[in-house]
Amino acid sequence: IADPTLAEMGKNLKEAMKMLEDSQRRTEEENGKKLISGDIPGPLQGSGQDMVSILQLVQNLMHGDEDEEPQSARIQNIGEQGHIALLGHSLGAYISTLDKERLRKLTTRILSDTTLWLCRIFRYENGCAYFHEEEREGLAKICRLAIHSRYEDFVVDGFNVLYNKKPVIYLSAAAMPGLGQYLCNQLGLPFPCLCRVPCNTMFGSQHQMDVAFLEKLIKEDIEQGKLPLLLVANAGTAAVGHTDKIGRLKELCEQYEIWLHVEGVNLATLALGYVSSSVLAATKCDSMTLTPGPWLGLPAVPAVTLYKHDDPALTLVAGLTSNKPADKLRALPLWLSLQYLGLDGIVERIKHACQL
């Protein structure tokens, strides 16, 4: 590597991980000893400490109470692909020190590459991507985009527009626990703006959204002067992994001009050669949230929300795009990891996960 700083960074990360792993082995061998003062906060020392001492402290804090079961405190073996993802965070800090023009070009390339790769891998052609740490954050931003798209005067008149025609967000009864409350808190909406759609009880899966009942709810909301805004469908429910009838839901959303967002673990199968028709229908949705970290066994990589929208001004207002290089650098750990695994490696990992 021509840049000595990059070479040193990779070397330091490798040595730090080795120190932590070696320290863990020593801790397990000395499991009878107690750490008395290690967990008690103290003043900052006057003289600086060396890296080995600091890493030893980190290792002690990671293992916590020695009375715990040994397995509960064991560091996960993340492998070389995990080291690549972790390197991305260190590399991001280093890249941020570049001059503005170089930083802009590099971050734009990283964001463009990662967006293109993910859209092609998961069959979501010509999509845009928003990278975020909190899994639900992408959906909150999508809700903002839907509000700005449907309420043209929202930027000027604010919540007065919503008061006159209340928005409605439809969630399945099998949705992730706490999702509705999170969205209302993030958007500043009252809970009556949420509509929980029951699952089928007579026909089909008991964990799939009842499409006929959903249409009845939509018609009732329109009659009451409300605006059906967004529907969250599941491609793999949180509890049992069932997929909603996404094709039928998409038809309904097009009929009533509702934004369709899809999330769930079954979206990972879009990368495979064979995909069930119910999951494949998700490629026609307005947005979807992917979680490549758990799917590919990668630590500290962001979740990704893919979406399609023609107005860059609205996506900027909604927070889905940003001019700040630091925001674009969120994609860096994933950019590195996808290149390390390659397309074949990504597909193999998802296949393996499906077979478990």
C-alpha positions in Angstrom: 0.0 0.0 0.0 1.5 3.3 -1.1 -0.2 5.3 1.7 1.7 4.5 4.9 -1.2 5.7 7.1 -3.6 3.2 5.5 -1.1 0.4 6.0 -0.6 1.4 9.6 -4.3 1.6 10.2 -4.8 -2.0 9.0 -1.9 -3.2 11.1 -3.1 -1.5 14.2 -6.7 -2.9 13.9 -5.3 -6.4 13.4 -3.0 -6.0 16.5 -5.9 -4.6 18.6 -8.2 -7.5 17.7 -5.4 -10.0 18.5 -4.8 -8.3 21.9 -8.5 -8.5 22.8 -8.7 -12.2 21.7 -5.5 -13.1 23.6 -6.7 -11.2 26.6 -10.0 -13.2 26.5 -8.1 -16.5 26.6 -6.1 -15.4 29.6 -9.2 -14.3 31.4 -10.9 -17.6 30.9 -7.8 -19.3 32.3 -7.9 -17.0 35.4 -11.6 -17.2 35.8 -11.3 -17.6 39.6 -9.8 -14.1 40.1 -12.0 -11.0 40.8 -11.8 -7.6 39.3 -12.5 -5.3 42.3 -11.7 -1.8 41.1 -12.0 -2.3 37.3 -15.7 -1.6 37.2 -15.6 1.5 39.4 -15.3 4.8 37.6 -12.3 6.9 38.6 -10.6 10.2 37.6 -8.7 10.6 34.4 -5.0 9.9 35.0 -2.5 12.8 34.6 -0.1 10.8 32.5 -1.3 9.1 29.3 -1.6 5.3 29.0 -0.2 3.1 26.3 -2.4 1.3 23.9 -2.0 -2.1 25.6 -3.3 -0.8 28.9 -6.3 0.9 27.3 -7.2 -2.2 25.4 -6.8 -4.2 28.6 -9.3 -1.9 30.2 -11.7 -2.3 27.2 -11.4 -6.1 27.5 -12.1 -6.1 31.2 -15.2 -3.9 30.6 -16.4 -6.2 27.8 -16.3 -9.2 30.0 -18.0 -7.6 33.0 -18.6 -9.6 36.1 -16.5 -12.7 36.3 -19.3 -14.5 38.1 -21.2 -14.6 34.8 -21.2 -17.8 32.7 -18.0 -17.9 30.7 -19.9 -18.2 27.4 -22.0 -15.1 28.0 -19.0 -12.8 27.9 -17.1 -14.5 25.1 -16.1 -12.2 22.2 -17.7 -13.4 19.0 -15.2 -14.6 16.4 -16.0 -12.1 13.6 -13.4 -13.4 11.1 -11.5 -11.5 8.5 -14.7 -10.2 6.8 -15.7 -8.7 10.1 -12.3 -7.0 10.4 -12.9 -5.4 7.0 -16.2 -3.9 8.2 -14.5 -2.6 11.4 -11.7 -1.1 9.4 -14.3 0.9 7.5 -15.1 2.9 10.6 -11.4 3.8 11.2 -10.9 4.5 7.5 -13.9 6.8 7.6 -12.3 8.9 10.3 -9.1 9.1 8.2 -10.9 9.9 5.0 -12.7 12.8 6.6 -9.4 14.6 7.0 -9.0 15.0 3.2 -9.5 18.3 1.5 -13.1 19.1 0.5 -12.9 18.4 -3.2 -11.1 15.0 -2.8 -13.5 14.1 0.1 -16.5 15.0 -2.1 -15.4 12.9 -5.0 -14.5 9.9 -2.8 -17.7 9.9 -0.8 -19.8 10.3 -3.9 -18.0 7.3 -5.5 -18.5 5.1 -2.3 -22.2 6.0 -2.1 -22.8 5.5 -5.8 -21.0 2.1 -5.9 -22.8 0.8 -2.9 -26.2 1.9 -4.1 -25.7 0.4 -7.5 -24.5 -2.9 -6.1 -27.3 -3.3 -3.6 -30.0 -2.3 -6.2 -28.7 -5.0 -8.6 -28.1 -7.7 -6.0 -31.7 -7.2 -4.6 -33.4 -6.6 -8.0 -34.4 -3.0 -7.2 -33.4 -1.3 -10.4 -32.8 2.5 -10.6 -33.3 2.9 -6.9 -31.7 5.3 -4.4 -30.3 4.3 -1.0 -30.3 5.7 2.5 -27.8 4.2 5.0 -28.7 4.3 8.6 -27.6 2.8 12.0 -31.1 2.4 13.5 -33.1 -0.2 11.6 -36.4 1.8 11.8 -34.9 5.1 10.9 -35.2 4.6 7.2 -38.9 4.0 7.4 -39.3 7.2 9.5 -37.5 9.2 6.7 -39.7 7.5 4.1 -42.8 8.6 6.0 -41.5 12.2 5.9 -41.0 11.9 2.2 -44.6 10.6 1.7 -45.9 13.5 3.8 -44.0 16.1 1.7 -45.1 14.3 -1.5 -48.9 14.2 -0.6 -49.1 17.5 1.2 -47.7 20.2 -1.2 -48.2 23.0 1.4 -46.6 21.1 4.3 -43.3 23.1 4.1 -45.2 26.4 4.3 -48.2 25.6 6.6 -46.8 22.7 8.6 -49.1 20.7 10.8 -52.1 22.9 10.0 -52.3 21.0 6.7 -52.2 17.6 8.5 -54.9 18.8 10.9 -57.4 19.5 8.1 -56.8 16.1 6.5 -55.2 13.6 8.9 -52.7 11.2 7.4 -53.1 7.5 8.1 -50.2 4.9 8.3 -51.3 1.3 8.0 -49.3 -1.4 9.9 -49.9 -5.1 10.1 -50.9 -6.6 13.5 -47.8 -8.8 13.0 -45.5 -5.9 12.6 -42.3 -5.4 14.6 -43.3 -4.5 18.2 -43.1 -0.8 19.0 -42.8 0.2 15.3 -46.0 2.3 15.3 -45.1 4.2 18.5 -41.6 4.9 17.1 -43.0 6.3 13.9 -45.4 8.6 15.7 -42.6 9.8 18.0 -40.3 10.5 15.1 -42.9 12.3 13.0 -44.7 14.2 15.8 -48.0 12.5 14.9 -50.8 11.4 17.3 -51.4 7.7 17.7 -54.8 7.9 15.9 -52.8 8.4 12.7 -51.9 4.7 13.0 -54.2 2.0 11.8 -53.4 -1.6 12.7 -54.6 -4.0 10.1 -55.6 -7.5 11.4 -54.2 -10.7 9.9 -56.2 -13.4 8.2 -58.2 -15.7 10.5 -60.3 -17.7 8.1 -58.4 -18.0 4.8 -54.7 -18.3 4.3 -52.0 -17.7 6.9 -52.9 -16.3 10.2 -49.9 -14.0 10.0 -50.6 -12.4 6.7 -52.3 -9.0 6.4 -56.0 -9.3 5.6 -56.2 -7.5 2.3 -60.0 -7.3 2.1 -60.2 -5.8 5.6 -57.4 -3.4 4.7 -59.4 -2.1 1.7 -62.5 -1.7 4.0 -60.4 0.4 6.4 -59.0 2.6 3.6 -62.5 3.3 2.3 -63.7 4.2 5.8 -60.8 6.6 6.3 -61.4 8.3 3.0 -65.1 8.8 3.8 -64.0 10.4 7.1 -61.9 12.9 5.3 -58.5 11.3 6.2 -55.7 10.7 3.7 -54.3 7.1 3.5 -50.6 7.8 3.4 -48.4 4.7 3.7 -48.6 1.0 4.2 -45.9 -1.1 5.8 -45.9 -4.7 4.5 -43.9 -7.6 5.7 -41.7 -10.0 3.7 -41.0 -12.2 6.7 -42.9 -11.2 9.9 -40.9 -10.6 13.1 -42.5 -13.6 14.9 -42.8 -16.4 12.3 -41.3 -15.1 9.0 -44.5 -15.1 7.0 -44.8 -12.9 3.9 -47.8 -10.7 3.1 -49.6 -10.8 -0.3 -47.3 -8.0 -1.6 -48.6 -8.2 -5.2 -52.2 -7.7 -4.1 -51.2 -5.0 -1.6 -49.3 -3.1 -4.4 -52.4 -3.1 -6.6 -54.4 -1.7 -3.7 -51.8 1.0 -3.0 -51.7 2.1 -6.6 -55.5 2.3 -6.7 -55.6 4.6 -3.6 -52.2 6.4 -4.2 -50.7 4.9 -1.0 -46.9 4.6 -0.5 -45.9 0.9 -0.1 -42.9 0.1 2.1 -41.7 -3.5 2.6 -39.4 -4.9 5.2 -38.4 -8.3 6.6 -35.8 -11.0 6.5 -37.2 -12.7 3.4 -36.0 -9.8 1.3 -32.6 -11.4 1.5 -33.7 -14.1 -0.9 -34.0 -11.5 -3.7 -30.3 -12.1 -4.1 -30.8 -15.8 -5.0 -31.5 -17.4 -8.4 -34.9 -18.6 -7.3 -37.3 -16.3 -5.5 -40.9 -17.0 -4.4 -43.4 -14.8 -6.3 -44.7 -13.2 -3.1 -41.2 -11.9 -2.2 -40.4 -11.0 -5.8 -43.4 -8.7 -5.8 -41.5 -6.5 -3.3 -39.2 -5.3 -6.2 -42.2 -3.2 -7.4 -42.7 -1.4 -4.0 -42.0 2.2 -3.4 -39.3 1.5 -0.8 -37.8 -1.4 1.2 -35.5 -1.7 4.2 -32.6 -4.2 4.0 -30.4 -5.4 6.9 -27.2 -6.8 5.3 -25.3 -7.0 8.6 -27.3 -9.9 10.1 -27.9 -11.5 6.7 -24.2 -11.6 5.9 -22.8 -12.0 9.4 -21.1 -8.5 9.3 -20.6 -6.4 12.4 -21.2 -2.7 12.5 -22.5 -2.2 9.0 -25.6 0.0 8.4 -29.1 -0.9 7.5 -30.2 0.3 4.0 -33.5 1.7 2.8 -33.9 1.5 -1.0 -36.5 3.8 -2.5 -37.6 5.4 -5.8 -38.5 9.1 -6.1 -38.1 11.7 -8.8 -37.9 14.9 -6.8 -34.4 15.4 -5.3 -35.6 18.5 -3.4 -38.2 16.5 -1.5 -35.7 13.7 -0.6 -33.3 16.3 0.7 -36.1 17.9 2.9 -37.1 14.4 4.1 -33.5 13.7 5.2 -33.0 10.8 2.7 -30.1 12.6 1.0 -27.5 14.8 2.4 -24.7 17.1 1.1 -22.5 16.3 4.1 -19.6 13.9 3.3 -19.8 12.4 6.8 -23.4 11.1 6.1 -22.2 9.5 2.8 -19.3 7.8 4.7 -21.9 5.7 6.5 -21.8 3.4 3.5 -18.0 2.8 3.7 -18.0 -0.3 6.0 -20.6 -1.9 3.6 -18.7 -0.8 0.5 -15.6 -2.5 1.8 -17.4 -5.7 2.9 -19.3 -6.2 -0.3 -16.1 -6.0 -2.3 -14.4 -8.4 0.1 -17.2 -11.0 -0.2 -17.9 -10.5 -3.9 -21.3 -11.4 -5.5 -20.7 -15.2 -5.2 -19.8 -14.9 -1.5 -22.9 -12.8 -0.8 -25.2 -15.3 -2.5 -23.5 -18.3 -0.7 -23.9 -16.7 2.7 -27.6 -16.0 2.1 -28.1 -19.6 0.8 -26.4 -21.0 3.9 -28.6 -18.8 6.1 -31.8 -20.1 4.3 -30.7 -23.7 4.8 -30.3 -23.3 8.6 
